[in-house]
């Protein structure tokens, strides 16, 4: 009888601690609402025969296009004031932002495994043969980081270019050349 009583007390304590089976006195959280009184709604999004939404398919197609071996793109820097093309260049592969990296910017120092690892959260990452954890997520293109103050690329002749984006510029990258009225600096000519 004592054993049954002890088991009952332990089970009741477990229920109280975890809250299982005991109704909560807290009211359910209200649906999100804007200051104008509009509440959050949900919609069912149709998927294509490939199982993807249109947005997912666009992202997948962009990643495939950006990583197509031997692809050539065309970069145009357009004046936001005149609409004139300031710079034109071919691009071998794709234009890349200076903030993109092959490793995360931040890690929790220490090693993976043992008691130390159990207390730290994050995604395991190996840097120089050492195990670390990071809160950064590897992006769809296989890189870490964000877009940054400048972009860089190699043209079809293998020449490296770096461009700092500042006010009054519109960057346009296409996988086919565009018919533009004139170009002030054409980086794809021999200069002769």
KAUR-V960859 format. One line per field, one symbol per residue. ss: DSSP state (A for helix, B for strand, O for the rest). burial: 1 if it has 24 or more other ideal C-beta (glycine too) atoms within 12 Angstrom, else 0. A space follows every 10 residues. Layout:
ss: ???
burial: ???
This chain:
ss: OAAAAAAAAA AAAAAAAAOO OOOOOOOOOO OOBOOOOOBO OOOOOOOOOO OOOAAAAAAA AAAAAAOOOO OBBBBBBBBO OOOOBBBBBB BBOOOBBOOB BOOOOOOBOO OOOAAAAAOO OOBBBBBOOB BBBBOOOOOO OOOBBOOOOB BBBBOOOOOB BBBBOOOOBB BBBBOOOOOO OOBBBBOOOO OO
burial: 0000000000 0000000000 0000000000 0000000000 0000000000 0000000000 0000010000 0111111110 0000111111 1111111001 0001001100 0100000000 0000100000 0111000000 0011000000 1111100000 1010100010 1110000000 0010001100 00
